[in-house]
């Protein structure tokens, strides 16, 4: 068989025994099929917003983690997992977002997604459906689990349908999952074993030397943290006169005297040599089956539409051991501890052969290697690709969800790849903010401060440029088209058009086409826009002639939201997104100089603050703690300047040219600036991407619906999220107070 390079994307980074060991087993199995290079994709996602609501009871667990004894145990456990991963995995480069994943396309011949519940609709993340892989013939799914008996959200169901239909080879872990997706594709779907069952008992023993003499103990491994399950285990141990060993399944276990902090290898040994395993875990159950260890499986979830019990029911039914499911029948298990595994072993062996055969055939399939016209998988709509395209085959326009993105006329495209060479989403060379200088700063001109969102730095930088005959490219609001757009300013009287924040994605193509002809300029934009300009200027050897300023950015909302919001006005004559009448820290939207709405009562800001309808690229942003600008500016949030009424800007300086400009503004008494610790940026600004909301597609779909009012949509989607934000702030306030911050 031809040697191939294969990358596997799965849940590998969480300190969960089943997750780490299934990732290990799949990697080992693929290697045994003759593949030299098998890397795990170094990617870890957060669960989508809306999956788990914040509750006050979470506070107790958070505080418990910082109990000195528990904290030490958790850290020891974490180190054991890290050591196991370092020893037993090889990784791709670190992938923090979808564009990092996209850059793997040229490095691997095949991509495998699986196993675990990576396809569960409650934690939907399209990256685990290999959406970043540009050649569909490279896609293999191995044993992903849907986790639930149904996909209730029709919008997620549609997304899953589109993604699954693009796979070349599809397998899934449970029959129930197959039934859920069989209508999504006409391709054959195979039900295969969890990867941990691809290695038999002897192979696991050979890998980790599991056999030990001591077997006179019972293992308790439960993820649910239910007190009644612990009591059942203690009762059974007492009745059988056996020692009880707890493998920690959650933080609460570390307070129990029977807990044994185990590495993944030690987890395997404890189960391999146990006289009985009591568990509510899927992998606790199947390792017991694979090692032929007597076990009792407890129900972790109630049997409802959100229950994840089905995967355990499926495996027990498959191997004809349904009688090992606990149902308040201690007496039965005391009398029937031992299990005859003969029939079970035979079934597993047959399924193992079929599963390995599926993998082998999927890997051997030839790739189609079709010509691909994709620039990037996550477009930020920066427009630089259209500005440099020599055949004008690229157009930037609003898509159906209300975001600017590129389209390519494939007939006009000559394959020059100039678009890819300027795309900021593909930029791998980005500077870390952690080593840069940070200032608090504000304009010394009172009129500038009044008209600016915070400290007036963007205006003063632009004013300085015009004074020195340097064109300014910045963002204005086009009242005729009701959109934000970049424009080139060369006259002092036009500078005020650029004042103030615009909480919208800007159209840039016309201005950026002019930029390519300029010898020098100051450009102000979002980090993704500036990164693309940085790449272009470096390509043409003019980077040092330009000052690039990027803005601290949380994200850009859909134009469908904005258009729905302003539809109540006959005509927009002026817009001020941050009216400072009541202070610079408040978002007060002023329209036509008289319609003023405070932040909490403003429907536009309801959506903005919940981050429900940002561009996809905003949830995969590469620039939270990185920049290619000379200077980064934004509001100086946090408690340090809470009493300051007029506005303070945060200024981060990245280059010598940026520092020279700031020094000139200080020296000429244009701004007041004081150096501050760079840690303030990480304390007060958004440094981690928000997860895409679970109801993202559903919310965007309703914003497109002309019949549905914005008030109805806000009540439906924003109300609970805003309440959750308040609860979260309260919880973390109490939490930080208790910790002594």
N, C-alpha and C positions, 0 to 999 in steps of 0.2 A: 504493500500500500504506500502511496505517495505520502511523504512526511508533510504535515501541515502545521501551521501556527494557529493555535486556538485560544480564544479568550472566553472566560466564563463569568457572567454577571449574576450574582446572587446575593443573598444576605449572608455576609461573612464577617462583618465588622462588629456585630453585637455580641456581647458576652453571654451567649446562649449556647448550651452544649449541642443541641440538635442542629442549630444553624451552622455552627462551625464544622461539625463533623460531617454533615451532609455535603458541605462545600468541599471538604477534604476528600470524601469518598468519590465524588463525581470527578474531581481532578485526577485522582489515582486511577480510576477506571479508564478515563480517556487516555492517560499516559500508557496504560497497558495495551491499548489498541494500536500502539506504534506511533503515537504523536510525540515528537521530541519536545516541543515548546507548548506548555499549557499554563497560561497565566490567569490569575483571578483579577477581574477588573477592580481596581482600587477606588471604589465608589461606595459612598454610604449616603442614603437618603433619609430625610425626616418624614414622619407620617404626615399626610395631607391635613391641612386645617379643616376642622369640622369632624375629624375622626374621633377624637377624644375630648370631651368637655372638661375644663378645669373645675375641680371641686375643692372645697375647703379641706376635705379629708386627705387630699394630696399633700397638704402642708405637713401633716404628721410624719408621712414617709420621708419627705425632704429633710425634716429636722432629724429624723432617725439616722439618715445617711451620714450626718455630721456628728453623731455620737461617736466619741473617740474610738471605742472598741469596734463598733460597726464599721466606721470609716476605714480603719486599718484593715479589717477583713475584706471589705469591698475592694480596696486598693490591691491587696495581695491577690485576690481572685482575678482582678483585671490584668495584673502583671502575668499571671499564669496563662491567661488567654493570649496575651500579646506574645509571650514566649513561644507558645504553640504555633501561632500564625507565622512568626519569623522563621521558625524551624521547618515548617511543613508546607508553606505556600511560596510561590513566586507571583509577583504582581506586575500589572501594567504601571505606567506612570500614574501619579495621583490625578483622579478625575473629580473635580469639585462640582461640575455642572454638565449640562447636555452638550455644550460645544467642546469641552474636553473629551467627552466620550466620542463625539463625531470625528475627532482627530485620530482615533484608533483605526479608522477604516482601512488605511493603507498599510497597517502593520500586521493584520491577522487575516488568515484565509477563511476562518469560520468563527462564528460567535454562538455561544450556547447560553440561553437563559434558563435558570432552574437550579435547585428545586425550591422547596419551602413555599410559603404563601405569598410569593411575589406577585401573583396575579389576582390576589383578593381584591374585590371591588372597594372594600372599605379603606384600603391603603393604596389606591390606584396611583401608579406612577408609570408613565409610558416608556421610560427608559428601560424598565424591566421587560418590556415587550420588544426590545431591540429597535425602537423607533429611530435611533441614531445611526443604524447600519444602513448605508445607502444602497447596497446590493442585496435584494431579498433572497437570493439564492445562497447567501452566506448565513442565513438565520436558522437556528435549530432551537426548539424548546425541548428541554428535558425535565419532565415531572414537575412543572410548576403546579401549585395548588390554588384553586379558587377560594378555598377556605369556607365558603358559605353555600347554602343550598339554593340561593337565588341572587340575581343582580337586579335590585329594585330600582336603582336610578337609571332611567332610560338613556340619559345622556352619556353616562359612563358605559352603559351597554353598547351604545353606538360607537364610542371610541374603541372599546375592546374589539368589537366586530371588525372595524377598519384595520386595527393593528394585527389581529390574529390572521386575517385573510392574506397577509403579506408573507407569512412564513413558508419556507420551502419544506421543512420537516417539523411536524407537530406531534408532541406527546404531552400527556398530562398525567397527574398522579392518581386521581380518583375518577371512578366511573361517573360520579355525580358532576364533576367538572366537565367531563366529556359531553354529558347531556346538555350542559349550559352553553357550550360553544359550538356544538355540532351544526347548528343552523347558521353559523357565521362564515363558514367556508365549505367548499366542496372537496377540499383535500382530506385525505385519510388522517384520522386522529387515533393515536395509540395510547392505551392506558399502560403505564410502566411503573416500576417500583421506585420508591424513594431511594436516592443514591446510597444511603447507609446500608441498604440490603443488597447492593451490587457486590459488596465484599462479603464473603461468607465468614462464619465464625473463625475458621482456621486462618483466613487471610488477615482478619483484624488482630488475631493473636500474633501472627508473624510480624505485623507492622509494629506492634507496641508491647509484645511480650507480656500478655495480660494474666497468664495463669499464676495463681498464688494458692497457698495452702489454706489460709483462713477463709472459711465459708460460713461460719456460724453467726451470721448477722442478717438483718433486714434493711434494705435500702428504701428510704422515703424520699421521693423526688416529685415535688408538686409545684407547678407554676402559679396556681390560682391563689395561694396564700389563705386558704379557708381553714379556720380553726377546727371545724368538724372533721376535716380530712386528717389533720394532725392527731386528733383524739382517736380516730379509727386506727391509725398506724400504731399509736402507743398501746392501744388495747390489744391489737393482734400480736404485737411484739411480746407483751406480757403473757398472753395466753400460750404462745409458742415458746416462751422462755428464751427469747433471742435478743441480742443487742440491737438497738435501733440506731442507724446512721442516717443523718439527713444530708443530702446533697442540696446546697442552696439553690432554690428556684426563684426566690425573690428576696428583697431586702429584709423582710420580717424574719426570715429563717436564721439570720445571723445572730439573733438574740436567743436562739434555742440552744440548750446545752449539748444536744446530740449532733450539732452541725459539724460537718467536715469540709473545709475549704478545698475544693478539688479542681485540678486542671482538667482539660478535656481528656488527657490520657488517664488520669486518676478516676475520672467519671466512668470511663470504659472499664477499668479494672474493678471498680466497686460493683458495677452491674454484672460483669462477667463472673465474678466469684460469689455473688450473693446467694443466699438460700431462698430469698423472696424479694421481689420488687413491688412496692406500692407507689403508684404514680397516676397523675392526671395528664401526663405529657404524651404527645404523639410519639416523640422519639424515645422517651422512656419506655413506652410500650413496644416499639418495634426493635429496639436493642435487646429487650428481654426475649422477644420472639426469636431474633437472630441468634442469640447466645444460648437459647433453650433454657432460660432461667424462669422458674415459676413467678407469676406476676398477678397483680390485681390492678385493674384500671378503674380509676374514679372519674366521674363526670366533672369536668371543670366548668361547663357552661349550662345554663338552662336551655332546654330544647325549644328554641324559637328561631325566627328568621335570621337572627344575628349569631346564632350558635355556631361554634367551630367544632362541635363534637363529631360532625359527619365524617371527618377524615379518620378518626379513631374507629367509628362504626364500620367504615369501609374496609380497613385493614383487618379488623377482627372477623368480619364476615368472609373476607377473601381467604383467610387461613383457617376458617371454621373454629374459631376460639371465642365466639360471642359470649360464652358462659363465663369469661374472665372479666366481664364488666360488672362492677359492684352495684348492688341494688339493695342496700340495707340487709345483706345476707351474710354476715360474718360467720355464722355457724357453717354455712356451705363451704366457705373457703378454708376454714380451719380443718374441716374433714376432707377437703380436696385440694390440698396445697400443691401436690405434684401434678404435672401435666405430661401427657403422652404427645410428644412433638413429631411423631413419625409422619403423619399425614400433612401436618403443617410444613415440615421441612421439604417434603416432596413438592408441594404447591409452590413454595418459595423458590426452589431450584428451577422449576419450569418457568416461572415468571422472570427469574434472573436471566435465563438464557434469552428469552424474548426481548427483555429490556436492553441487554448488551447488544443484541443483534440490531435493534432499532438505532442505537448510537453509532454502531459501526457503519451501517448503511447510510445514515445521515451525513457522517463525516466524509465518506467516500464519494458522495455526489459531487459532480463537477460544478463549479461556479459559472454563472452565465456571463459575467464580466461585461455587462451592457454599458454603453456610454452613459455617463451620469452628468446632468446639467445642474446639480444642486450646488449652490454656493455654501450655504450653512444650513444646519437643521433647525436652528433657533434664530430667526431674523429679528434684529432690534429696530429695523426700519431706518437706519442711520443715513442711507441714501448715497454713501460714498461709491458703491459699486456702480450705480447708474451714472454718477458724475464722471467716472473714468472710462466707461465702456466706449470703445472706438466705433461700434456699429449701432449704438443706441438701442440695443436689443433688450435692455433691462429697464423696467418701469417700476417706480415706487408709487403705490396707490393703497387706499384703504381697503382692507379685506372685509369679509362679511362680519367679523367680530369688532370692527372699528379700530384697527391698528394699521399703521403704515408698514408694508412689507414688500419684498421684491417679487416680480414675476419676470420670466425670461421668454422671449420669442425665440424658440429653438431654431427656427429657420434662418434667423439673422445671426445667431451666435457662431463665432468662428473659433471658439475654444482657446482664446488667448490667455484665459485665466487671470486677467488683470483684476477682475472682481474679487477673486479669492486672495490676491496679493494685498488688497487694501481692507479686507473685511476685519473689523475689530473683534468680531466673534471668534475668529480663527487666530487671533493674536496670542502667541504663547509667551511673548517677552513683555511682561508687565511688572512694574516696580512695586515692591511692598511698602506700604505707608509706615510701618513700624519704625523705620530708621530715619524718617524725615523730620523737619522742623515744623512746629505748630505755633501759630500766633492767635491771640484774640485781637480783633481790630475793628475800627469803625471810622467812618468819614468825619472829618472835622468841619464839614459844611452841613449846617442844620437843615437846609432845604433838601439836600441829597438824602440825609437820614430819614426825613419825613416821607419821601417818595419811594424809598427802598424797602424791601421786605425785612431786612435785618440791619446789617452795618454799612451797606452802601459800597462794598468793595468792588462789585462788578461794574458799577457806574464809574467809580474813580479810576479803575484800570482802563476802562473804555475812554474816558475823558482824556487821560494821559496819552493814549494812543492817538486820538484825533489831533491833540495839540502838537504831536510829533509827526503828523502826516502818515500815520499808520492806519490803514483801513481796519474797521471792526466788523466781525461777523458774529452776530448774536441773534437772539430770539425776540420776535415781536408778535403781537396778536393782530391777525388780519380780520378786520371787522366785516369785510364783504364776504369772505369765505368762512368766517367763524372758525378759524383754526390758528394754532401757533405755527409760525414758520420762521426759518432763518433768513436773514437778509444782510446785505453788505451796506455798512454805514460809513460815509466819508466826511459828513458835515456835522458840525457841532449841534445844529438845531434838530437833527434827527436822532440824537442820542436818547432822548426821553422815551422814544418808542421801545427801547430795550429795557427800560426800568421795570423792576418788579418780577416776581416769580410767575411762571405760567405752568400750571399743574396739568399740562397736556403734552403729548408727543408732538414734536415739531416736524413740519415738512421742510426738507433741507436741500433738495436736488438743485434747484435754480441757484441758490447761494453757493453750494459746494462746487458747481461747475465753474463759477467765477473764481473761486478759491484756487483752482488748479492753474489759473493764469496769473495770479498775484505773486509778486516777489517777496512780499512780507505782509503780515496781518496779525491781529490779535483775534483769536477765535474762542468763543464761549459756548459751551454746550454740555450735554450729559456725558458721563464717562465713556459710554459705548460710542457715541458720536466722535468724541475727541480721540479715542483710541484708533478709530479708522482713519481719521485725518493724520494722526501721528505716523501710521504705517505708510500712507500715501506720500507724505512729505519726505520721509526717509528714503522711499523708493526713488524719488526724483532729486534727492540731494539738497533739499531746501529746508530741512527741519529747523536748523539753527536760526533762520530768519523769522520764525514765527513764535509767538507766545500763545500757548494753548492753555486754556482755563476750563477745568471741568467743575461741575456742580455736584454737591452731595445730593444724591438722588435716591428716593425710596422706590420709585416706580412711576409708570405713566398709565393712566386709566383709559378705557375705551372711549372713542369718540361717540359711540352709540349712547353712552352715559351722558356725555356733555350735550349732545344734540337733544336728547330727551329732557335734560334739565332746562335748557334755554328755550325750548319750544313754547313756553308760556309767555315769552316776550315777543312783541310784534317785530321789534328790531333791536339789535345790540349796537348801542352807540359808543359805549366804552365798558371795559372790564378791568377790575382790580381784584386779583385773587387773594391778596393779603392787604386789606385795609388796616392801617396801624392806629386807627383812632382809639382803640381799646387796648393797645399794646402790641409789641412785635411778636409775642409768643402765641397769639391767638390767630386762628385761620378764620378771617371774616371776609366773605365774598361780597364785593360791591359791584353792582351792574347798573349802568346808565346813571351813575352818580347819586342814586337815591334808594335803590333796592339793596339793602344791606341785610345779610343773614349771618347770625353767629354759627360757629362751627357745629355745635351739638344739634342745632335745628336745621342744618343745611343738608339736603339730600345728596348733593354732589359730594360733600365732604364725608358724609356717612359711608359712602362706598370707598372713597379714597382712604379713610382711616382704617377700615376693615380689610383693605387690600384684597377685595373680592374680585376685582375686574381689571387687574393690571395686565400688561402685555406678557406673553409667555416668557419672553427673554428676561423680564424683571424677576421672575422666580428662579432664574438660572444665571443671575448676574455674576460676571467675573470680576467686578470692580468694587465690591464692598470695602475691601481693605487693600486695594491695589489701584494704581493710576499710571497713565502715560502722559499726563498733563504736566506743564511746568508748575502750575498752581492749582490747588483745589480749594473751593470756597463753599460756604454754607452757613446755616444758622448755628450759633454756639449754644446748643441745647445743654441740659444738665443743670445742676443747682448752682454752679459757680457764679453765674451772672443773673440769677433769678430776680434780683432787685433792680437790675438795669432796665430802664423804661424805654430807651430810644432804639435799642437794637445793637447786637454784637455779632460780628461775623467770625467764623472759624476759618483760618487760613492755613493750608498745608503747602509747604514749598518742597518741590521735587528736584528742581534743576538749578544750575548756576544762573541761567537767564531769568528764571522765576525769582530767585533771591535778589538779583540786581534790580528788578522792577519793584519789588516790595521795599527794598532799601531806598530807592529814589522817592517813592511815595511817602515814606517816613521822613526822609531828609528834607523834602520840600513842604513839610507840614500839611500834607494832603490827607493823611490818615494818622491815627494813633494806633500803634501796635505794640503788644507785649508778648514776649515768648512765653509759652505755656508747655507743660509736659505733654508729650505725644499720647500718653495714656488717656487723656481727656477725650480724644477721638474715639477710642475703643469703649469708653464708659458711656458716652452720650450719643453716639451715632449708630445707625444700623450696620452691623458688621457681618451678620449671618443672613442668608437668604430666607425669606418666608417660604413655607411650603405652599404649593398651589392648592387652593381650597377644593375640597371634595365636590362642592357644588358649582365649580367654576364654569363649566360648559352650560349647565342649566341656567345660571344667572345671566351669562352672556346671551343665551337664546331668548330669554325673556326681555332683555334690553332691546332686542331687535323687533320685538312684537309691538306694533303701533297701538294696539288695543289696550295694552297693560300700562297703567300709570306708574310713574317713578315712585310715587308714595307707596303703592301696593308692593312693588318689588323690594323697596327698602325695608318695609315692615316684615316681609317674608324672609329676607336674607341678612339684613344688617342688624336688626334688633337684638337677636340672640348673640351675634358676634360681638357687638359693642358691650353687651352685658358681660360676656366672657372676658373681654379686655379689662373691664372694671374689677371683676373677681380676681383676675390674674394680678393686677396691680396691688390689690389688697393683700392677697396671699404672699406675694414677694415682699411687700412692705413689712408684714408681720415676720416673715422668714428672716429678712435682713436685720430687723430689730433684735430678734432672738439671738442671731449670730453675732450681734454686737457691732454691726457696721454703723 
